[in-house]
Amino acid sequence: MTDDEDRPRASGKALGDKAASHEIGQPLDTLSVAEFDARIALLRAEIERLETARAAKAASLAAADAFFKK
């Protein structure tokens, strides 16, 4: 599995068949309500992915610490 395979993707239907993406700091005044909703969903999925990866990394570090402190 590549890094791209576990990244969240928005459905094309959410943005009228346009791919959803969001760049931090981009202007928001041209977005529709549907585009806001799609981007919020995309960002929430990305936050969940980051939290899962962080938890796995923390567990790995804790296991290594426990192993080497014996």
HELIX and SHEET records of a PDB file:
HELIX    1   1 ASP A    3  ASP A    6  5                                   4    
HELIX    2   2 GLY A   12  LEU A   15  5                                   4    
HELIX    3   3 VAL A   33  PHE A   68  1                                  36    
END                                                                             
